[in-house]
């Protein structure tokens, strides 16, 4: 075929195909507009899939026109290969847009509802499913594009032969990545933490803003962002304030004086709670939980619909009660009492009033914890246990066998202990020559 005639055929076919494609787009848009009134979910399809669908249809029409107008010239295989790669990318784009449509339709069911557990669960799970599907689509699209090259196809066959060794090496190299991936999927479908839950992580109070395949973003109350790996939530303990419900209790402690009027303080607390919308009416009490160190510790327990309202309610109750304590009298405020005494006079008074003589000794003897009385001795035996005691006769026999005397043993007298033998004293030394010449003293 003449090249000029081929290009003329290509131009005519391209114009005709463009007119047909525009007509198809017009009919589809008109149908979606009419159906959208009965099914509002189609608006997400139109918004997400409009551009990739039109691009895909246009490239497919162009491919057909090129194949019909230029039958097998030398440069056609390269153009067809390029159009094949573009078509694979457009199909992947269209599938990703369809995944986003499914996520939008699922989230639209809870768009106007309150922040409930079901809404947070659906939002978390759909976010994780959407990301997993997008990863799968992208991986398949890249693999399909690579397989269009003959050289890559040969390399892929050789890689398949050594897939066992490659999988082991890849598993060891990507152990942390795979661990975070599995932990992210487990976290999304186990309901341990959901997007929107109020948590305390590493001592920071915040709300989970995003759960990805590798990490979790915690939006802290002061607008900071805490990035935590997914494996943290599956291996470390953390506090979830909205696991089953968003309602929560809180306490406000007060250290006050012993002379405070507790009944009047309770009346003031209920007056403060009744005049605020932050209190949900479930719990409102005031109790004395400690009375040591010269102070009385009163604890007020209040409840609110969520953690944010609870914080504001705690601050309000604390401010109102402190203002009331200041106005009702300074006797309610904590006071440290000090008593000044004369040390020597107190010692003399204690000496006169304390027990004397045998009575004092008996009190000192019986004041031990583990000795001094039969009860104390019995208490001590529970901790010390029985101690084995050898008999005196056996002990004496062992001592006699270990050191045998040279002289004959003497008979046992009544004054000696049973089992002991008397050994005669050593003999005096023999007199020397000088001692024999001297006369004995008178």
C-alpha positions, 0 to 999 in steps of 0.5 A: 500500500502506498504510504500516502494512502496509508496516512490518509486512511489513518487520518480518516479512521482516526476522525471516525473513531474519535466521533464514535468515542465521543458519542460513547462518552456522552451516552455513558455520562447521560446514563450515569446522570439519570441513575445517580438520582436513584443511586447516589453512590454512582457519584463516586464512580463518576468522580473517581473513574471518569478520567482513567476510563476515558483515557483507556478507551481512547488509547484502545481506539488509537491502537485499533486505528494504527493496526488497521491503517499500517499493516505490518511495517517495520516500526509497527512492533515497537509502537504496539509494544509501547501501546501495550505498556500504556494499556497495562498502566491504564488498566491498573489505574482504573482498578485502583480508582475502583478500589477507591470507589469501594472505600468511599461507598463504605465510608459514606454510610457513616459520614453523617453518624456519630463517632461510634465504634462501628464507624471507627472499625469500618474506617480502619478496616477499609483503609487497610483493605484499600492499601493492600489491594492497591499494592497488589494491583501495582505489583501485578501491573509492574510484573505484567509490564516487565513480562512484555520484554523477551529478555526479562521473561527469560530472566524470570524463568531462571529466577523461578528455578532458584525461588527457594533460596531467593525467598529465604534471603528476601525473608531474612532481609525484609524481616522487619518490613514483613513484621510491620506488614503483618502487624498492620493487618492484624491491628486493623482486623483485631479491633485492638486500635482503630482510626479515631480511638483515644490512646495513651502511647509512651506516656502521650495522650492522643488519637489514632489518626492513621494506620498504614502497613508499616506504622501508626500515626498518633495525633497528640493533643498539642498537635504533635504527631507520634509515629509508632511502628505497627509491631509496637501495638502487637507487642507492647501494652498501651491504653485505649480509652475508647475500646468499647465506648467513649464514655469515661470516668475521671477523678479530682483529688483535694488536700484539705484541712481536718475541719472542712465540712464534707457534707457542704462540699458534696452539696457544692459539687452536685451544684457545679455538676448540675449547672454544666453540660459537660457532665453526662449524669452517670457518676458524681461523688465525693469521698475521703480516701486518705487522712494522714500527714496532717491533711484529709484527701478528698476525691471527687469522681465525675463522668463525661461522654468522651475524654475531651469533655472529661478534661474540661469538666475536671478543670471546671470542678477543680476551679469551682471547688477551690473558689468555694473553699476560699470563700467559705473560710480559711479553716478549710485550707490545708494547715501544718500544725506545730506544737512547741514543748519543753524537752526536759520537762517532757522527759521528767513528766514521762519518767514520773508517769511511766512504770518503775521497777519490776513492772517496767522490767516485765513490760520491757520483757513482754514487748518483743515481737519474737521473744519475751512471752509464749505468744512471741516465742511461738511466733518466732518458731514459725520463722526459725524452725526446729534446730537439731540438738545433739545429746551431751553423752554422744558429744562427750564420747566423740570428744574423748575419741578424738583426743585420747589421754596418755594417763589412765582415766580417773573414776567419775565423781558426783561433782563432775558432769556426766560423761566427763573424765578427770585428767591428773595435772602434769608432773613438776620438772625434775630438780637440777644440780643447783637446786639439790645443793640449796637447802629447802626453805623453812 
